[in-house]
Amino acid sequence: MEEKKEQSFEEAMMELEDIVGKLEEGDVPLEESIRLFQEGMKLSKLCHDKLQDVEKQMDELLKENGETEPFAIQEED
């Protein structure tokens, strides 16, 4: 059995946009619509999980000495 490589965020979003487009056209048979909807939900979860992972990574930045500190955007005064 061939192992499927994990999709990147961008690949998953493009596939999700394709699915949404097909479903919005409305000329897809019911069974295919259900299959597309289920696939779309999986892709949506994948994208959500990837975004959460990036958010966690951005919450802390590594200092030069190896310690972490909370990420904060510094505003100009």
All heavy atoms as a GROMACS GRO file, in nm:
protein
  626
    1MET      N    1   0.084  -0.119   0.000
    1MET     CA    2   0.000   0.000   0.000
    1MET      C    3   0.089   0.125   0.000
    1MET      O    4   0.182   0.135   0.078
    1MET     CB    5  -0.092  -0.003   0.122
    1MET     CG    6  -0.190   0.111   0.130
    1MET     SD    7  -0.292   0.092   0.277
    1MET     CE    8  -0.446   0.136   0.211
    2GLU      N    9   0.059   0.218  -0.085
    2GLU     CA   10   0.139   0.339  -0.099
    2GLU      C   11   0.101   0.439   0.009
    2GLU      O   12  -0.016   0.464   0.035
    2GLU     CB   13   0.112   0.400  -0.238
    2GLU     CG   14   0.201   0.516  -0.271
    2GLU     CD   15   0.172   0.569  -0.411
    2GLU    OE1   16   0.159   0.487  -0.503
    2GLU    OE2   17   0.162   0.691  -0.425
    3GLU      N   18   0.204   0.497   0.074
    3GLU     CA   19   0.180   0.595   0.179
    3GLU      C   20   0.162   0.733   0.115
    3GLU      O   21   0.244   0.777   0.036
    3GLU     CB   22   0.298   0.598   0.276
    3GLU     CG   23   0.273   0.684   0.398
    3GLU     CD   24   0.386   0.675   0.498
    3GLU    OE1   25   0.437   0.565   0.518
    3GLU    OE2   26   0.422   0.779   0.554
    4LYS      N   27   0.052   0.800   0.150
    4LYS     CA   28   0.022   0.931   0.094
    4LYS      C   29   0.096   1.038   0.175
    4LYS      O   30   0.088   1.040   0.297
    4LYS     CB   31  -0.129   0.955   0.099
    4LYS     CG   32  -0.173   1.080   0.029
    4LYS     CD   33  -0.324   1.092   0.032
    4LYS     CE   34  -0.368   1.220  -0.035
    4LYS     NZ   35  -0.513   1.239  -0.029
    5LYS      N   36   0.169   1.125   0.104
    5LYS     CA   37   0.241   1.232   0.176
    5LYS      C   38   0.141   1.335   0.227
    5LYS      O   39   0.037   1.357   0.166
    5LYS     CB   40   0.348   1.296   0.088
    5LYS     CG   41   0.296   1.396  -0.012
    5LYS     CD   42   0.412   1.466  -0.080
    5LYS     CE   43   0.361   1.578  -0.166
    5LYS     NZ   44   0.364   1.707  -0.106
    6GLU      N   45   0.176   1.395   0.338
    6GLU     CA   46   0.087   1.494   0.399
    6GLU      C   47   0.082   1.619   0.311
    6GLU      O   48   0.183   1.667   0.263
    6GLU     CB   49   0.136   1.531   0.538
    6GLU     CG   50   0.040   1.619   0.612
    6GLU     CD   51   0.081   1.645   0.755
    6GLU    OE1   52   0.146   1.558   0.814
    6GLU    OE2   53   0.049   1.753   0.805
    7GLN      N   54  -0.039   1.669   0.290
    7GLN     CA   55  -0.057   1.788   0.209
    7GLN      C   56  -0.008   1.912   0.282
    7GLN      O   57  -0.023   1.922   0.403
    7GLN     CB   58  -0.205   1.809   0.177
    7GLN     CG   59  -0.260   1.716   0.074
    7GLN     CD   60  -0.406   1.749   0.045
    7GLN    OE1   61  -0.485   1.755   0.137
    7GLN    NE2   62  -0.438   1.767  -0.081
    8SER      N   63   0.042   2.006   0.205
    8SER     CA   64   0.075   2.135   0.263
    8SER      C   65  -0.056   2.213   0.283
    8SER      O   66  -0.160   2.177   0.226
    8SER     CB   67   0.169   2.213   0.170
    8SER     OG   68   0.098   2.257   0.054
    9PHE      N   69  -0.049   2.319   0.360
    9PHE     CA   70  -0.165   2.404   0.383
    9PHE      C   71  -0.217   2.456   0.249
    9PHE      O   72  -0.338   2.454   0.223
    9PHE     CB   73  -0.126   2.520   0.476
    9PHE     CG   74  -0.237   2.618   0.497
    9PHE    CD1   75  -0.336   2.592   0.590
    9PHE    CD2   76  -0.243   2.736   0.425
    9PHE    CE1   77  -0.439   2.682   0.611
    9PHE    CE2   78  -0.347   2.826   0.445
    9PHE     CZ   79  -0.445   2.798   0.538
   10GLU      N   80  -0.125   2.502   0.165
   10GLU     CA   81  -0.164   2.561   0.037
   10GLU      C   82  -0.231   2.458  -0.055
   10GLU      O   83  -0.331   2.489  -0.121
   10GLU     CB   84  -0.042   2.622  -0.033
   10GLU     CG   85   0.014   2.744   0.036
   10GLU     CD   86   0.100   2.716   0.159
   10GLU    OE1   87   0.132   2.597   0.187
   10GLU    OE2   88   0.136   2.812   0.228
   11GLU      N   89  -0.177   2.335  -0.058
   11GLU     CA   90  -0.238   2.229  -0.139
   11GLU      C   91  -0.378   2.197  -0.090
   11GLU      O   92  -0.471   2.181  -0.170
   11GLU     CB   93  -0.152   2.103  -0.135
   11GLU     CG   94  -0.019   2.116  -0.205
   11GLU     CD   95   0.075   1.999  -0.175
   11GLU    OE1   96   0.060   1.932  -0.070
   11GLU    OE2   97   0.164   1.977  -0.259
   12ALA      N   98  -0.394   2.187   0.041
   12ALA     CA   99  -0.524   2.156   0.099
   12ALA      C  100  -0.625   2.267   0.070
   12ALA      O  101  -0.741   2.239   0.038
   12ALA     CB  102  -0.511   2.132   0.250
   13MET      N  103  -0.581   2.392   0.079
   13MET     CA  104  -0.672   2.504   0.052
   13MET      C  105  -0.715   2.504  -0.095
   13MET      O  106  -0.833   2.530  -0.125
   13MET     CB  107  -0.604   2.637   0.087
   13MET     CG  108  -0.606   2.669   0.235
   13MET     SD  109  -0.772   2.681   0.305
   13MET     CE  110  -0.833   2.827   0.224
   14MET      N  111  -0.622   2.476  -0.186
   14MET     CA  112  -0.658   2.474  -0.328
   14MET      C  113  -0.759   2.362  -0.356
   14MET      O  114  -0.857   2.384  -0.428
   14MET     CB  115  -0.532   2.456  -0.414
   14MET     CG  116  -0.450   2.582  -0.422
   14MET     SD  117  -0.296   2.576  -0.518
   14MET     CE  118  -0.308   2.438  -0.624
   15GLU      N  119  -0.738   2.247  -0.297
   15GLU     CA  120  -0.831   2.135  -0.315
   15GLU      C  121  -0.967   2.168  -0.253
   15GLU      O  122  -1.072   2.140  -0.312
   15GLU     CB  123  -0.774   2.008  -0.253
   15GLU     CG  124  -0.851   1.884  -0.290
   15GLU     CD  125  -0.787   1.756  -0.242
   15GLU    OE1  126  -0.667   1.753  -0.213
   15GLU    OE2  127  -0.861   1.655  -0.233
   16LEU      N  128  -0.966   2.233  -0.138
   16LEU     CA  129  -1.091   2.272  -0.072
   16LEU      C  130  -1.167   2.374  -0.158
   16LEU      O  131  -1.289   2.364  -0.175
   16LEU     CB  132  -1.060   2.330   0.066
   16LEU     CG  133  -1.178   2.367   0.154
   16LEU    CD1  134  -1.273   2.249   0.174
   16LEU    CD2  135  -1.128   2.417   0.289
   17GLU      N  136  -1.095   2.470  -0.216
   17GLU     CA  137  -1.160   2.568  -0.305
   17GLU      C  138  -1.221   2.499  -0.427
   17GLU      O  139  -1.330   2.537  -0.471
   17GLU     CB  140  -1.059   2.674  -0.347
   17GLU     CG  141  -1.022   2.769  -0.236
   17GLU     CD  142  -0.908   2.864  -0.273
   17GLU    OE1  143  -0.861   2.861  -0.389
   17GLU    OE2  144  -0.867   2.942  -0.186
   18ASP      N  145  -1.153   2.399  -0.480
   18ASP     CA  146  -1.206   2.320  -0.592
   18ASP      C  147  -1.338   2.253  -0.554
   18ASP      O  148  -1.435   2.257  -0.630
   18ASP     CB  149  -1.106   2.212  -0.631
   18ASP     CG  150  -1.034   2.241  -0.760
   18ASP    OD1  151  -1.052   2.351  -0.816
   18ASP    OD2  152  -0.960   2.151  -0.806
   19ILE      N  153  -1.338   2.192  -0.437
   19ILE     CA  154  -1.457   2.121  -0.389
   19ILE      C  155  -1.573   2.218  -0.370
   19ILE      O  156  -1.685   2.192  -0.413
   19ILE     CB  157  -1.426   2.044  -0.258
   19ILE    CG1  158  -1.338   1.923  -0.290
   19ILE    CG2  159  -1.554   2.001  -0.188
   19ILE    CD1  160  -1.283   1.851  -0.168
   20VAL      N  161  -1.545   2.332  -0.309
   20VAL     CA  162  -1.650   2.432  -0.287
   20VAL      C  163  -1.707   2.478  -0.421
   20VAL      O  164  -1.829   2.491  -0.437
   20VAL     CB  165  -1.596   2.551  -0.204
   20VAL    CG1  166  -1.695   2.667  -0.204
   20VAL    CG2  167  -1.565   2.507  -0.062
   21GLY      N  168  -1.619   2.500  -0.518
   21GLY     CA  169  -1.665   2.542  -0.650
   21GLY      C  170  -1.758   2.439  -0.713
   21GLY      O  171  -1.862   2.475  -0.769
   22LYS      N  172  -1.721   2.312  -0.704
   22LYS     CA  173  -1.805   2.206  -0.761
   22LYS      C  174  -1.940   2.200  -0.691
   22LYS      O  175  -2.045   2.184  -0.756
   22LYS     CB  176  -1.735   2.070  -0.749
   22LYS     CG  177  -1.618   2.055  -0.843
   22LYS     CD  178  -1.547   1.922  -0.819
   22LYS     CE  179  -1.423   1.912  -0.906
   22LYS     NZ  180  -1.345   1.790  -0.879
   23LEU      N  181  -1.940   2.212  -0.558
   23LEU     CA  182  -2.065   2.205  -0.484
   23LEU      C  183  -2.154   2.327  -0.512
   23LEU      O  184  -2.276   2.315  -0.516
   23LEU     CB  185  -2.038   2.192  -0.334
   23LEU     CG  186  -1.979   2.057  -0.290
   23LEU    CD1  187  -1.939   2.062  -0.143
   23LEU    CD2  188  -2.075   1.944  -0.316
   24GLU      N  189  -2.092   2.444  -0.532
   24GLU     CA  190  -2.170   2.564  -0.560
   24GLU      C  191  -2.236   2.559  -0.698
   24GLU      O  192  -2.340   2.620  -0.718
   24GLU     CB  193  -2.081   2.689  -0.549
   24GLU     CG  194  -2.051   2.726  -0.405
   24GLU     CD  195  -1.961   2.848  -0.394
   24GLU    OE1  196  -1.891   2.883  -0.491
   24GLU    OE2  197  -1.961   2.909  -0.285
   25GLU      N  198  -2.175   2.486  -0.792
   25GLU     CA  199  -2.234   2.473  -0.926
   25GLU      C  200  -2.369   2.404  -0.918
   25GLU      O  201  -2.459   2.435  -0.996
   25GLU     CB  202  -2.140   2.396  -1.018
   25GLU     CG  203  -2.018   2.476  -1.058
   25GLU     CD  204  -1.919   2.394  -1.139
   25GLU    OE1  205  -1.951   2.278  -1.177
   25GLU    OE2  206  -1.810   2.446  -1.165
   26GLY      N  207  -2.382   2.310  -0.825
   26GLY     CA  208  -2.510   2.246  -0.802
   26GLY      C  209  -2.548   2.135  -0.898
   26GLY      O  210  -2.656   2.079  -0.887
   27ASP      N  211  -2.462   2.100  -0.993
   27ASP     CA  212  -2.498   1.994  -1.088
   27ASP      C  213  -2.425   1.863  -1.060
   27ASP      O  214  -2.407   1.780  -1.147
   27ASP     CB  215  -2.473   2.040  -1.232
   27ASP     CG  216  -2.328   2.077  -1.258
   27ASP    OD1  217  -2.250   2.085  -1.162
   27ASP    OD2  218  -2.293   2.097  -1.376
   28VAL      N  219  -2.386   1.844  -0.934
   28VAL     CA  220  -2.317   1.722  -0.892
   28VAL      C  221  -2.423   1.627  -0.834
   28VAL      O  222  -2.507   1.670  -0.755
   28VAL     CB  223  -2.210   1.755  -0.785
   28VAL    CG1  224  -2.138   1.630  -0.740
   28VAL    CG2  225  -2.110   1.857  -0.838
   29PRO      N  226  -2.420   1.499  -0.873
   29PRO     CA  227  -2.517   1.403  -0.816
   29PRO      C  228  -2.506   1.397  -0.663
   29PRO      O  229  -2.400   1.426  -0.606
   29PRO     CB  230  -2.474   1.269  -0.877
   29PRO     CG  231  -2.393   1.304  -0.998
   29PRO     CD  232  -2.330   1.438  -0.969
   30LEU      N  233  -2.614   1.361  -0.599
   30LEU     CA  234  -2.622   1.361  -0.453
   30LEU      C  235  -2.510   1.281  -0.388
   30LEU      O  236  -2.444   1.330  -0.295
   30LEU     CB  237  -2.758   1.306  -0.408
   30LEU     CG  238  -2.778   1.297  -0.256
   30LEU    CD1  239  -2.768   1.436  -0.194
   30LEU    CD2  240  -2.910   1.233  -0.224
   31GLU      N  241  -2.486   1.160  -0.435
   31GLU     CA  242  -2.382   1.076  -0.374
   31GLU      C  243  -2.244   1.142  -0.385
   31GLU      O  244  -2.165   1.139  -0.292
   31GLU     CB  245  -2.379   0.936  -0.440
   31GLU     CG  246  -2.500   0.851  -0.411
   31GLU     CD  247  -2.621   0.887  -0.497
   31GLU    OE1  248  -2.607   0.961  -0.597
   31GLU    OE2  249  -2.732   0.841  -0.464
   32GLU      N  250  -2.218   1.201  -0.501
   32GLU     CA  251  -2.090   1.270  -0.522
   32GLU      C  252  -2.082   1.396  -0.434
   32GLU      O  253  -1.977   1.428  -0.379
   32GLU     CB  254  -2.073   1.307  -0.670
   32GLU     CG  255  -1.945   1.379  -0.703
   32GLU     CD  256  -1.820   1.294  -0.690
   32GLU    OE1  257  -1.829   1.173  -0.660
   32GLU    OE2  258  -1.710   1.350  -0.709
   33SER      N  259  -2.193   1.465  -0.418
   33SER     CA  260  -2.197   1.584  -0.330
   33SER      C  261  -2.162   1.546  -0.187
   33SER      O  262  -2.086   1.618  -0.120
   33SER     CB  263  -2.336   1.648  -0.333
   33SER     OG  264  -2.365   1.702  -0.458
   34ILE      N  265  -2.217   1.435  -0.142
   34ILE     CA  266  -2.189   1.390  -0.005
   34ILE      C  267  -2.041   1.356   0.010
   34ILE      O  268  -1.977   1.394   0.107
   34ILE     CB  269  -2.280   1.270   0.032
   34ILE    CG1  270  -2.424   1.317   0.043
   34ILE    CG2  271  -2.234   1.206   0.164
   34ILE    CD1  272  -2.526   1.206   0.054
   35ARG      N  273  -1.986   1.284  -0.090
   35ARG     CA  274  -1.844   1.248  -0.085
   35ARG      C  275  -1.757   1.374  -0.086
   35ARG      O  276  -1.661   1.386  -0.009
   35ARG     CB  277  -1.807   1.158  -0.204
   35ARG     CG  278  -1.665   1.102  -0.195
   35ARG     CD  279  -1.620   1.040  -0.325
   35ARG     NE  280  -1.602   1.135  -0.433
   35ARG     CZ  281  -1.502   1.224  -0.442
   35ARG    NH1  282  -1.412   1.231  -0.348
   35ARG    NH2  283  -1.494   1.305  -0.545
   36LEU      N  284  -1.791   1.470  -0.173
   36LEU     CA  285  -1.714   1.595  -0.179
   36LEU      C  286  -1.724   1.672  -0.048
   36LEU      O  287  -1.625   1.729  -0.001
   36LEU     CB  288  -1.763   1.682  -0.295
   36LEU     CG  289  -1.726   1.634  -0.436
   36LEU    CD1  290  -1.801   1.716  -0.541
   36LEU    CD2  291  -1.576   1.642  -0.457
   37PHE      N  292  -1.844   1.676   0.010
   37PHE     CA  293  -1.862   1.745   0.138
   37PHE      C  294  -1.775   1.682   0.246
   37PHE      O  295  -1.708   1.753   0.322
   37PHE     CB  296  -2.010   1.742   0.179
   37PHE     CG  297  -2.035   1.810   0.310
   37PHE    CD1  298  -2.043   1.949   0.317
   37PHE    CD2  299  -2.049   1.737   0.426
   37PHE    CE1  300  -2.064   2.012   0.439
   37PHE    CE2  301  -2.071   1.798   0.548
   37PHE     CZ  302  -2.079   1.937   0.554
   38GLN      N  303  -1.774   1.550   0.253
   38GLN     CA  304  -1.693   1.481   0.354
   38GLN      C  305  -1.544   1.509   0.333
   38GLN      O  306  -1.471   1.534   0.428
   38GLN     CB  307  -1.719   1.331   0.349
   38GLN     CG  308  -1.856   1.294   0.401
   38GLN     CD  309  -1.891   1.147   0.378
   38GLN    OE1  310  -1.840   1.083   0.287
   38GLN    NE2  311  -1.980   1.095   0.462
   39GLU      N  312  -1.500   1.506   0.208
   39GLU     CA  313  -1.360   1.536   0.178
   39GLU      C  314  -1.328   1.681   0.214
   39GLU      O  315  -1.223   1.712   0.268
   39GLU     CB  316  -1.330   1.511   0.029
   39GLU     CG  317  -1.187   1.532  -0.009
   39GLU     CD  318  -1.089   1.438   0.058
   39GLU    OE1  319  -1.128   1.328   0.101
   39GLU    OE2  320  -0.970   1.475   0.067
   40GLY      N  321  -1.422   1.771   0.186
   40GLY     CA  322  -1.404   1.911   0.222
   40GLY      C  323  -1.391   1.932   0.372
   40GLY      O  324  -1.310   2.012   0.418
   41MET      N  325  -1.469   1.858   0.449
   41MET     CA  326  -1.460   1.869   0.595
   41MET      C  327  -1.325   1.820   0.645
   41MET      O  328  -1.265   1.880   0.735
   41MET     CB  329  -1.574   1.790   0.661
   41MET     CG  330  -1.711   1.849   0.637
   41MET     SD  331  -1.728   2.021   0.690
   41MET     CE  332  -1.707   2.003   0.865
   42LYS      N  333  -1.271   1.713   0.586
   42LYS     CA  334  -1.139   1.664   0.623
   42LYS      C  335  -1.032   1.768   0.592
   42LYS      O  336  -0.942   1.793   0.673
   42LYS     CB  337  -1.106   1.534   0.550
   42LYS     CG  338  -1.186   1.415   0.596
   42LYS     CD  339  -1.154   1.292   0.512
   42LYS     CE  340  -1.246   1.177   0.544
   42LYS     NZ  341  -1.224   1.061   0.457
   43LEU      N  342  -1.043   1.828   0.474
   43LEU     CA  343  -0.945   1.931   0.434
   43LEU      C  344  -0.956   2.054   0.524
   43LEU      O  345  -0.855   2.114   0.561
   43LEU     CB  346  -0.966   1.970   0.288
   43LEU     CG  347  -0.930   1.864   0.186
   43LEU    CD1  348  -0.986   1.900   0.049
   43LEU    CD2  349  -0.779   1.844   0.180
   44SER      N  350  -1.077   2.090   0.559
   44SER     CA  351  -1.098   2.205   0.649
   44SER      C  352  -1.032   2.180   0.784
   44SER      O  353  -0.966   2.268   0.840
   44SER     CB  354  -1.248   2.228   0.666
   44SER     OG  355  -1.272   2.332   0.757
   45LYS      N  356  -1.047   2.059   0.837
   45LYS     CA  357  -0.985   2.024   0.965
   45LYS      C  358  -0.833   2.026   0.953
   45LYS      O  359  -0.764   2.077   1.042
   45LYS     CB  360  -1.033   1.888   1.014
   45LYS     CG  361  -0.971   1.848   1.148
   45LYS     CD  362  -1.023   1.718   1.199
   45LYS     CE  363  -0.967   1.674   1.330
   45LYS     NZ  364  -0.849   1.733   1.383
   46LEU      N  365  -0.781   1.973   0.843
   46LEU     CA  366  -0.637   1.974   0.820
   46LEU      C  367  -0.582   2.117   0.820
   46LEU      O  368  -0.483   2.146   0.887
   46LEU     CB  369  -0.604   1.905   0.686
   46LEU     CG  370  -0.458   1.908   0.645
   46LEU    CD1  371  -0.375   1.810   0.728
   46LEU    CD2  372  -0.444   1.878   0.498
   47CYS      N  373  -0.650   2.206   0.748
   47CYS     CA  374  -0.607   2.347   0.743
   47CYS      C  375  -0.615   2.411   0.881
   47CYS      O  376  -0.524   2.484   0.922
   47CYS     CB  377  -0.691   2.425   0.643
   47CYS     SG  378  -0.660   2.380   0.471
   48HIS      N  379  -0.723   2.386   0.952
   48HIS     CA  380  -0.741   2.442   1.086
   48HIS      C  381  -0.629   2.395   1.179
   48HIS      O  382  -0.571   2.475   1.254
   48HIS     CB  383  -0.878   2.401   1.141
   48HIS     CG  384  -0.906   2.452   1.276
   48HIS    ND1  385  -0.882   2.380   1.391
   48HIS    CD2  386  -0.954   2.572   1.318
   48HIS    CE1  387  -0.914   2.451   1.496
   48HIS    NE2  388  -0.959   2.568   1.455
   49ASP      N  389  -0.600   2.265   1.176
   49ASP     CA  390  -0.495   2.210   1.262
   49ASP      C  391  -0.358   2.270   1.228
   49ASP      O  392  -0.280   2.304   1.317
   49ASP     CB  393  -0.488   2.058   1.248
   49ASP     CG  394  -0.611   1.989   1.307
   49ASP    OD1  395  -0.689   2.055   1.380
   49ASP    OD2  396  -0.629   1.869   1.279
   50LYS      N  397  -0.330   2.287   1.099
   50LYS     CA  398  -0.202   2.346   1.059
   50LYS      C  399  -0.192   2.491   1.106
   50LYS      O  400  -0.087   2.535   1.153
   50LYS     CB  401  -0.184   2.338   0.908
   50LYS     CG  402  -0.149   2.198   0.860
   50LYS     CD  403  -0.122   2.194   0.711
   50LYS     CE  404  -0.087   2.056   0.664
   50LYS     NZ  405   0.046   2.012   0.704
   51LEU      N  406  -0.300   2.565   1.096
   51LEU     CA  407  -0.300   2.704   1.144
   51LEU      C  408  -0.280   2.711   1.295
   51LEU      O  409  -0.209   2.799   1.345
   51LEU     CB  410  -0.429   2.775   1.104
   51LEU     CG  411  -0.441   2.812   0.957
   51LEU    CD1  412  -0.580   2.869   0.928
   51LEU    CD2  413  -0.333   2.911   0.915
   52GLN      N  414  -0.341   2.619   1.368
   52GLN     CA  415  -0.322   2.617   1.514
   52GLN      C  416  -0.178   2.586   1.549
   52GLN      O  417  -0.123   2.645   1.642
   52GLN     CB  418  -0.415   2.515   1.578
   52GLN     CG  419  -0.554   2.566   1.600
   52GLN     CD  420  -0.636   2.474   1.687
   52GLN    OE1  421  -0.623   2.352   1.680
   52GLN    NE2  422  -0.721   2.532   1.769
   53ASP      N  423  -0.115   2.494   1.476
   53ASP     CA  424   0.026   2.460   1.500
   53ASP      C  425   0.115   2.582   1.478
   53ASP      O  426   0.205   2.609   1.558
   53ASP     CB  427   0.072   2.346   1.410
   53ASP     CG  428   0.014   2.212   1.450
   53ASP    OD1  429  -0.039   2.201   1.564
   53ASP    OD2  430   0.019   2.118   1.369
   54VAL      N  431   0.090   2.656   1.372
   54VAL     CA  432   0.170   2.775   1.342
   54VAL      C  433   0.147   2.881   1.451
   54VAL      O  434   0.242   2.946   1.495
   54VAL     CB  435   0.136   2.832   1.203
   54VAL    CG1  436   0.197   2.969   1.182
   54VAL    CG2  437   0.182   2.735   1.095
   55GLU      N  438   0.023   2.895   1.496
   55GLU     CA  439  -0.007   2.992   1.601
   55GLU      C  440   0.070   2.959   1.728
   55GLU      O  441   0.125   3.048   1.793
   55GLU     CB  442  -0.157   2.992   1.629
   55GLU     CG  443  -0.200   3.100   1.726
   55GLU     CD  444  -0.350   3.102   1.745
   55GLU    OE1  445  -0.422   3.113   1.644
   55GLU    OE2  446  -0.393   3.093   1.861
   56LYS      N  447   0.075   2.831   1.763
   56LYS     CA  448   0.151   2.789   1.882
   56LYS      C  449   0.299   2.822   1.865
   56LYS      O  450   0.365   2.866   1.959
   56LYS     CB  451   0.134   2.639   1.907
   56LYS     CG  452   0.000   2.601   1.961
   56LYS     CD  453  -0.012   2.451   1.977
   56LYS     CE  454  -0.153   2.410   2.010
   56LYS     NZ  455  -0.169   2.264   2.010
   57GLN      N  456   0.352   2.798   1.745
   57GLN     CA  457   0.493   2.827   1.720
   57GLN      C  458   0.520   2.977   1.730
   57GLN      O  459   0.626   3.018   1.777
   57GLN     CB  460   0.534   2.778   1.581
   57GLN     CG  461   0.538   2.629   1.568
   57GLN     CD  462   0.563   2.585   1.426
   57GLN    OE1  463   0.604   2.663   1.341
   57GLN    NE2  464   0.539   2.458   1.398
   58MET      N  465   0.426   3.058   1.686
   58MET     CA  466   0.444   3.202   1.689
   58MET      C  467   0.428   3.259   1.830
   58MET      O  468   0.474   3.369   1.858
   58MET     CB  469   0.346   3.270   1.594
   58MET     CG  470   0.372   3.239   1.448
   58MET     SD  471   0.538   3.286   1.392
   58MET     CE  472   0.528   3.462   1.406
   59ASP      N  473   0.360   3.185   1.917
   59ASP     CA  474   0.340   3.233   2.054
   59ASP      C  475   0.472   3.247   2.128
   59ASP      O  476   0.484   3.327   2.220
   59ASP     CB  477   0.247   3.141   2.132
   59ASP     CG  478   0.101   3.166   2.098
   59ASP    OD1  479   0.071   3.273   2.043
   59ASP    OD2  480   0.018   3.079   2.129
   60GLU      N  481   0.568   3.169   2.090
   60GLU     CA  482   0.698   3.176   2.156
   60GLU      C  483   0.808   3.181   2.052
   60GLU      O  484   0.805   3.110   1.953
   60GLU     CB  485   0.720   3.054   2.245
   60GLU     CG  486   0.631   3.052   2.365
   60GLU     CD  487   0.671   2.944   2.464
   60GLU    OE1  488   0.758   2.861   2.433
   60GLU    OE2  489   0.614   2.944   2.573
   61LEU      N  490   0.900   3.269   2.072
   61LEU     CA  491   1.016   3.280   1.986
   61LEU      C  492   1.139   3.238   2.064
   61LEU      O  493   1.150   3.262   2.184
   61LEU     CB  494   1.034   3.424   1.936
   61LEU     CG  495   0.927   3.476   1.841
   61LEU    CD1  496   0.954   3.620   1.805
   61LEU    CD2  497   0.923   3.392   1.715
   62LEU      N  498   1.231   3.179   1.996
   62LEU     CA  499   1.353   3.135   2.059
   62LEU      C  500   1.453   3.250   2.064
   62LEU      O  501   1.483   3.312   1.964
   62LEU     CB  502   1.412   3.018   1.979
   62LEU     CG  503   1.519   2.935   2.044
   62LEU    CD1  504   1.467   2.872   2.173
   62LEU    CD2  505   1.563   2.826   1.949
   63LYS      N  506   1.501   3.280   2.185
   63LYS     CA  507   1.603   3.382   2.201
   63LYS      C  508   1.738   3.324   2.158
   63LYS      O  509   1.754   3.204   2.142
   63LYS     CB  510   1.615   3.425   2.348
   63LYS     CG  511   1.497   3.500   2.401
   63LYS     CD  512   1.528   3.539   2.545
   63LYS     CE  513   1.415   3.608   2.613
   63LYS     NZ  514   1.448   3.640   2.752
   64GLU      N  515   1.838   3.410   2.142
   64GLU     CA  516   1.971   3.365   2.104
   64GLU      C  517   2.031   3.268   2.205
   64GLU      O  518   2.105   3.178   2.169
   64GLU     CB  519   2.063   3.485   2.085
   64GLU     CG  520   2.034   3.562   1.958
   64GLU     CD  521   2.131   3.677   1.938
   64GLU    OE1  522   2.244   3.671   1.989
   64GLU    OE2  523   2.093   3.772   1.870
   65ASN      N  524   1.999   3.284   2.332
   65ASN     CA  525   2.056   3.198   2.436
   65ASN      C  526   1.979   3.067   2.453
   65ASN      O  527   2.008   2.988   2.542
   65ASN     CB  528   2.067   3.271   2.569
   65ASN     CG  529   1.931   3.309   2.626
   65ASN    OD1  530   1.828   3.276   2.569
   65ASN    ND2  531   1.931   3.380   2.737
   66GLY      N  532   1.877   3.044   2.370
   66GLY     CA  533   1.803   2.918   2.375
   66GLY      C  534   1.676   2.924   2.458
   66GLY      O  535   1.600   2.829   2.460
   67GLU      N  536   1.654   3.033   2.532
   67GLU     CA  537   1.531   3.046   2.609
   67GLU      C  538   1.419   3.096   2.518
   67GLU      O  539   1.444   3.156   2.415
   67GLU     CB  540   1.551   3.146   2.724
   67GLU     CG  541   1.652   3.099   2.828
   67GLU     CD  542   1.672   3.202   2.938
   67GLU    OE1  543   1.590   3.295   2.950
   67GLU    OE2  544   1.769   3.188   3.012
   68THR      N  545   1.299   3.069   2.561
   68THR     CA  546   1.186   3.118   2.482
   68THR      C  547   1.122   3.236   2.552
   68THR      O  548   1.134   3.254   2.673
   68THR     CB  549   1.080   3.008   2.463
   68THR    OG1  550   1.035   2.963   2.591
   68THR    CG2  551   1.134   2.891   2.384
   69GLU      N  552   1.056   3.316   2.471
   69GLU     CA  553   0.981   3.428   2.528
   69GLU      C  554   0.853   3.442   2.448
   69GLU      O  555   0.847   3.403   2.331
   69GLU     CB  556   1.062   3.558   2.523
   69GLU     CG  557   1.090   3.610   2.385
   69GLU     CD  558   1.170   3.738   2.386
   69GLU    OE1  559   1.229   3.775   2.488
   69GLU    OE2  560   1.172   3.801   2.282
   70PRO      N  561   0.748   3.496   2.509
   70PRO     CA  562   0.622   3.512   2.438
   70PRO      C  563   0.640   3.604   2.317
   70PRO      O  564   0.716   3.700   2.321
   70PRO     CB  565   0.529   3.577   2.541
   70PRO     CG  566   0.592   3.548   2.673
   70PRO     CD  567   0.739   3.538   2.649
   71PHE      N  568   0.571   3.571   2.210
   71PHE     CA  569   0.575   3.651   2.089
   71PHE      C  570   0.486   3.773   2.108
   71PHE      O  571   0.372   3.762   2.150
   71PHE     CB  572   0.525   3.568   1.970
   71PHE     CG  573   0.516   3.647   1.842
   71PHE    CD1  574   0.630   3.682   1.774
   71PHE    CD2  575   0.392   3.684   1.792
   71PHE    CE1  576   0.621   3.753   1.655
   71PHE    CE2  577   0.384   3.755   1.675
   71PHE     CZ  578   0.499   3.790   1.606
   72ALA      N  579   0.537   3.889   2.079
   72ALA     CA  580   0.457   4.012   2.086
   72ALA      C  581   0.497   4.102   1.971
   72ALA      O  582   0.614   4.117   1.940
   72ALA     CB  583   0.482   4.082   2.219
   73ILE      N  584   0.397   4.160   1.910
   73ILE     CA  585   0.423   4.254   1.801
   73ILE      C  586   0.454   4.389   1.863
   73ILE      O  587   0.379   4.439   1.947
   73ILE     CB  588   0.301   4.265   1.709
   73ILE    CG1  589   0.274   4.130   1.644
   73ILE    CG2  590   0.322   4.374   1.604
   73ILE    CD1  591   0.148   4.127   1.561
   74GLN      N  592   0.569   4.442   1.825
   74GLN     CA  593   0.607   4.573   1.879
   74GLN      C  594   0.554   4.681   1.787
   74GLN      O  595   0.582   4.684   1.668
   74GLN     CB  596   0.758   4.583   1.890
   74GLN     CG  597   0.815   4.483   1.989
   74GLN     CD  598   0.963   4.503   2.011
   74GLN    OE1  599   1.023   4.595   1.957
   74GLN    NE2  600   1.021   4.419   2.092
   75GLU      N  601   0.472   4.768   1.846
   75GLU     CA  602   0.413   4.878   1.769
   75GLU      C  603   0.503   4.998   1.773
   75GLU      O  604   0.572   5.024   1.872
   75GLU     CB  605   0.276   4.914   1.825
   75GLU     CG  606   0.177   4.799   1.815
   75GLU     CD  607   0.040   4.836   1.870
   75GLU    OE1  608   0.010   4.956   1.878
   75GLU    OE2  609  -0.033   4.744   1.906
   76GLU      N  610   0.504   5.072   1.662
   76GLU     CA  611   0.583   5.194   1.657
   76GLU      C  612   0.509   5.306   1.730
   76GLU      O  613   0.389   5.317   1.720
   76GLU     CB  614   0.607   5.236   1.512
   76GLU     CG  615   0.695   5.138   1.437
   76GLU     CD  616   0.719   5.183   1.295
   76GLU    OE1  617   0.718   5.304   1.269
   76GLU    OE2  618   0.736   5.095   1.210
   77ASP      N  619   0.585   5.387   1.804
   77ASP     CA  620   0.522   5.499   1.876
   77ASP      C  621   0.532   5.626   1.796
   77ASP      O  622   0.615   5.656   1.725
   77ASP     CB  623   0.590   5.521   2.011
   77ASP     CG  624   0.556   5.408   2.108
   77ASP    OD1  625   0.444   5.355   2.096
   77ASP    OD2  626   0.640   5.375   2.192
   0.00000   0.00000   0.00000
